[in-house]
């Protein structure tokens, strides 16, 4: 089994498919791909019974988005009140 949740570039393009065709490894689990997201439902990795593909979104949580949006709105309010202390590129 190979598990890649780091970077797709760690495996040469096409090499995983060739190895899976040969049976070594027998299974792959991936959440990183050369082109993300995979929009093409006929992508070769999505068609294999011995590959589990999932999106690379481990950071996405409701509480995380609550924090992001709260900070974004606070920064908008600051900006329109004349406070530019949070602006990086003026």
ChimeraX attribute file (.defattr): number of C-alpha atoms within 10 A of each C-alpha:
attribute: neighborCount
match mode: 1-to-1
recipient: residues
	/A:1	11
	/A:2	13
	/A:3	13
	/A:4	14
	/A:5	15
	/A:6	12
	/A:7	12
	/A:8	16
	/A:9	10
	/A:10	8
	/A:11	12
	/A:12	9
	/A:13	12
	/A:14	9
	/A:15	10
	/A:16	16
	/A:17	16
	/A:18	12
	/A:19	13
	/A:20	18
	/A:21	12
	/A:22	10
	/A:23	11
	/A:24	13
	/A:25	15
	/A:26	13
	/A:27	16
	/A:28	20
	/A:29	15
	/A:30	19
	/A:31	19
	/A:32	21
	/A:33	21
	/A:34	12
	/A:35	8
	/A:36	11
	/A:37	12
	/A:38	16
	/A:39	8
	/A:40	8
	/A:41	9
	/A:42	9
	/A:43	10
	/A:44	11
	/A:45	19
	/A:46	15
	/A:47	11
	/A:48	15
	/A:49	9
	/A:50	16
	/A:51	20
	/A:52	15
	/A:53	16
	/A:54	15
	/A:55	13
	/A:56	15
	/A:57	9
	/A:58	8
	/A:59	8
	/A:60	9
	/A:61	10
	/A:62	9
	/A:63	8
	/A:64	11
	/A:65	12
	/A:66	11
	/A:67	11
	/A:68	12
	/A:69	11
	/A:70	12
	/A:71	12
	/A:72	12
	/A:73	11
	/A:74	11
	/A:75	17
	/A:76	14
	/A:77	12
	/A:78	15
	/A:79	14
	/A:80	9
	/A:81	9
	/A:82	8
	/A:83	12
	/A:84	14
	/A:85	9
	/A:86	11
	/A:87	10
	/A:88	6
	/A:89	5
	/A:90	5
